[in-house]
Amino acid sequence: MTRTKKHIIVVGAGISGLTAAIELSSNPELEVTVIDKNGEIGGRARSFEWNGFHYDMGPSWYWMPEIFERFFKEHGEDLSKYFELLRLDPSYRVFFKQDRFDKPDDFEEALLKFESLQKGSSEFIRRFIRDAEFKYNAGMNTYVRTPADSMVEYFNFEVLSSFFKMDMFKSIDKEIRKGIQDEKLLQLLLFPILFLGAKPTETPALYSLMNYADLVLGTHYPKGGMIQLMNAFYQLALKKGVRFELNTELKRILAKDNNVYAIQTSKSELPCDGLIATGDYQHIDTHCLPQQYKQYDEQYWNSRKLAPSCLLFYLAIDKKLQGLLHHNLFFDTDFDAHSQSIYNLHTYPEQALFYVCVPSITDPSVAPMGKENVFILVPLSVEMSVDEAQERRLFEQIIHRIEAKTNQSIQEHILFKRSYNKDHFIEDYYSYKGNAYGLSNVISQTAFLKPKIKHKKLKNMFFAGQLSHPGPGLPPSLISGQLAAQLCKQKC
Ligand SMILES: Cc1cc2nc3c(=O)[nH]c(=O)nc-3n(C[C@H](O)[C@H](O)[C@H](O)COP(=O)(O)OP(=O)(O)OC[C@H]3O[C@@H](n4cnc5c(N)ncnc54)[C@H](O)[C@@H]3O)c2cc1C
């Protein structure tokens, strides 16, 4: 059989793979197949169901909605037709040692509440957010939308003229502490940085763009759960003619003369004219490429600074819970001690900081009537082995702390509990060291210093996803899939 169209294979049906496939399919001369080792689409943003409870397995914070909407618009679609997007108000609740704080959605209202924590803070925060808005616009429209293959890409007027305002070399911690002394307010402003997988003292002030996303752009929720966003990408891909082969694992990449010509999967050999790999970069580079085409050695990977892994619990509760919102952050113990355990000591924290998501408070469709769907996340070091006794201790401690803070019994109302730890990340995604969110966003791992999108030798192979540029999170991973596909369209 002679093929009239060029065949491009995308490995991985997470957000970056789905985005790459849709972007590729805008070229009618390309035929696109997505394979994934798992049986469902979504990657880390998959979902599962238990007796009428619908659980999002990974992401729960829908931030930067404009990035998703823009992508759909570029492909002639209106994302709002796929699901109803709610804006949460309050955005989230933070439990401190003695009291709690609900962050209002409205920026001005939030500033007023911040004043109650530190008098005079609103003036500083207003200025800080003005700079953050600049960084968000320049960052999300310019910096992250170049393939970051080399420093030279950044030598243009637009980028250079904004470079010094981007604060790449100052830490966000230092920047915020210039105007904020109140401990609670510091934690509120530093919390979005936790998504970036490094200590605030090591995270460039550029990432105040996350504060802009939090305080100005708002926290959203797609009715039906985050999986609705993934389903929207999947539906769009199907509409564009993308083929899916699930339960199909990439085993070997077959290449000669600096070109990939086929892949060996767990089921068959698939010929191709181009390849975009969005599974975990380290796994594909180290285990699927022929020796002469491996790009990074063990020493390189071992020296990367990884974002934390996490311990997750999915619970079904047989009653409605009081005192919690959709998003809840438990900062009622020592912030620095937990941070030390993740980044320095590589131990289970004595008193963990944790996050509790109860989407059934906003959305009755994710749990049966009168019941609650609960997701708990504890960030942990990637550099330690799983210890089930420690996991049980943490779980008991967490339930006890939620009970104490919200004045209700929970333990005897748990109908179902599923735990998910770093070993599951390795088993399900071949995640390097069990990382949950890829590489830390420290300056030495930013832009062209990240593992490259474009393979250094193979002319028709590209990487995308959270371990490549621009980094972890749904919006950046989307952008990386789009960048890889744009390069692939040029080169294949
Ligand atoms: C617990 C958790 C909470 C998070 N919370 C948020 C949040 O609130 N907001 C947010 O924006 N982001 C969040 N993130 C980050 C976000 O989910 C990820 O950055 C993003 O989903 C990564 O997408 P990806 O396409 O790069 O990778 P993945 O989603 O991991 O997709 C890669 C796919 O490749 C497949 N694969 C791997 N190897 C192979 C192989 N050899 N053959 C075939 N298939 C293979 C995997 O099965 C997987 O489906 C969270 C992540 C986690 C884990």
Ligand as a Chemical Component Dictionary entry (heavy atoms), coordinates in Angstrom:
data_LIG
# 
_chem_comp.id                   LIG 
_chem_comp.type                 NON-POLYMER 
_chem_comp.pdbx_formal_charge   0 
_chem_comp.three_letter_code    LIG 
# 
loop_
_chem_comp_atom.comp_id 
_chem_comp_atom.atom_id 
_chem_comp_atom.alt_atom_id 
_chem_comp_atom.type_symbol 
_chem_comp_atom.charge 
_chem_comp_atom.model_Cartn_x 
_chem_comp_atom.model_Cartn_y 
_chem_comp_atom.model_Cartn_z 
_chem_comp_atom.pdbx_ordinal 
LIG C1  C1  C 0 -1.243 15.464 41.237 1  
LIG C2  C2  C 0 -1.049 16.543 40.214 2  
LIG C3  C3  C 0 -1.702 17.750 40.366 3  
LIG C4  C4  C 0 -1.541 18.739 39.400 4  
LIG N1  N1  N 0 -2.239 19.903 39.544 5  
LIG C5  C5  C 0 -2.243 20.792 38.533 6  
LIG C6  C6  C 0 -3.173 21.869 38.540 7  
LIG O1  O1  O 0 -3.964 21.993 39.470 8  
LIG N2  N2  N 0 -3.157 22.738 37.482 9  
LIG C7  C7  C 0 -2.291 22.575 36.422 10 
LIG O2  O2  O 0 -2.325 23.394 35.476 11 
LIG N3  N3  N 0 -1.406 21.551 36.399 12 
LIG C8  C8  C 0 -1.385 20.651 37.405 13 
LIG N4  N4  N 0 -0.560 19.565 37.358 14 
LIG C9  C9  C 0 0.430  19.467 36.278 15 
LIG C10 C10 C 0 -0.199 18.961 34.988 16 
LIG O3  O3  O 0 -1.125 17.948 35.246 17 
LIG C11 C11 C 0 0.892  18.413 34.078 18 
LIG O4  O4  O 0 1.939  19.358 33.952 19 
LIG C12 C12 C 0 0.376  18.083 32.690 20 
LIG O5  O5  O 0 -0.832 17.363 32.753 21 
LIG C13 C13 C 0 1.446  17.306 31.939 22 
LIG O6  O6  O 0 0.978  16.952 30.679 23 
LIG P1  P1  P 0 1.940  16.167 29.685 24 
LIG O7  O7  O 0 1.187  16.015 28.429 25 
LIG O8  O8  O 0 3.269  16.806 29.651 26 
LIG O9  O9  O 0 2.220  14.740 30.372 27 
LIG P2  P2  P 0 1.278  13.585 30.833 28 
LIG O10 O10 O 0 -0.041 14.092 31.242 29 
LIG O11 O11 O 0 2.043  12.786 31.806 30 
LIG O12 O12 O 0 1.054  12.727 29.503 31 
LIG C14 C14 C 0 2.061  11.894 28.987 32 
LIG C15 C15 C 0 1.401  10.624 28.483 33 
LIG O13 O13 O 0 2.413  9.810  27.866 34 
LIG C16 C16 C 0 2.118  8.471  28.137 35 
LIG N5  N5  N 0 3.330  7.666  27.984 36 
LIG C17 C17 C 0 4.474  7.747  28.714 37 
LIG N6  N6  N 0 5.377  6.867  28.245 38 
LIG C18 C18 C 0 4.802  6.233  27.214 39 
LIG C19 C19 C 0 5.234  5.196  26.324 40 
LIG N7  N7  N 0 6.457  4.653  26.414 41 
LIG N8  N8  N 0 4.368  4.759  25.370 42 
LIG C20 C20 C 0 3.125  5.287  25.253 43 
LIG N9  N9  N 0 2.672  6.264  26.077 44 
LIG C21 C21 C 0 3.496  6.730  27.039 45 
LIG C22 C22 C 0 1.582  8.475  29.546 46 
LIG O14 O14 O 0 0.764  7.336  29.769 47 
LIG C23 C23 C 0 0.777  9.772  29.570 48 
LIG O15 O15 O 0 -0.576 9.536  29.263 49 
LIG C24 C24 C 0 -0.699 18.539 38.289 50 
LIG C25 C25 C 0 -0.026 17.318 38.147 51 
LIG C26 C26 C 0 -0.213 16.322 39.091 52 
LIG C27 C27 C 0 0.487  15.012 38.902 53 
# 
loop_
_chem_comp_bond.comp_id 
_chem_comp_bond.atom_id_1 
_chem_comp_bond.atom_id_2 
_chem_comp_bond.value_order 
_chem_comp_bond.pdbx_ordinal 
LIG C1  C2  SING 1  
LIG C2  C3  SING 2  
LIG C2  C26 DOUB 3  
LIG C3  C4  DOUB 4  
LIG C4  N1  SING 5  
LIG C4  C24 SING 6  
LIG N1  C5  DOUB 7  
LIG C5  C6  SING 8  
LIG C5  C8  SING 9  
LIG C6  O1  DOUB 10 
LIG C6  N2  SING 11 
LIG N2  C7  SING 12 
LIG C7  O2  DOUB 13 
LIG C7  N3  SING 14 
LIG N3  C8  DOUB 15 
LIG C8  N4  SING 16 
LIG N4  C9  SING 17 
LIG N4  C24 SING 18 
LIG C9  C10 SING 19 
LIG C10 O3  SING 20 
LIG C10 C11 SING 21 
LIG C11 O4  SING 22 
LIG C11 C12 SING 23 
LIG C12 O5  SING 24 
LIG C12 C13 SING 25 
LIG C13 O6  SING 26 
LIG O6  P1  SING 27 
LIG P1  O7  DOUB 28 
LIG P1  O8  SING 29 
LIG P1  O9  SING 30 
LIG O9  P2  SING 31 
LIG P2  O10 DOUB 32 
LIG P2  O11 SING 33 
LIG P2  O12 SING 34 
LIG O12 C14 SING 35 
LIG C14 C15 SING 36 
LIG C15 O13 SING 37 
LIG C15 C23 SING 38 
LIG O13 C16 SING 39 
LIG C16 N5  SING 40 
LIG C16 C22 SING 41 
LIG N5  C17 SING 42 
LIG N5  C21 SING 43 
LIG C17 N6  DOUB 44 
LIG N6  C18 SING 45 
LIG C18 C19 SING 46 
LIG C18 C21 DOUB 47 
LIG C19 N7  SING 48 
LIG C19 N8  DOUB 49 
LIG N8  C20 SING 50 
LIG C20 N9  DOUB 51 
LIG N9  C21 SING 52 
LIG C22 O14 SING 53 
LIG C22 C23 SING 54 
LIG C23 O15 SING 55 
LIG C24 C25 DOUB 56 
LIG C25 C26 SING 57 
LIG C26 C27 SING 58 
# 
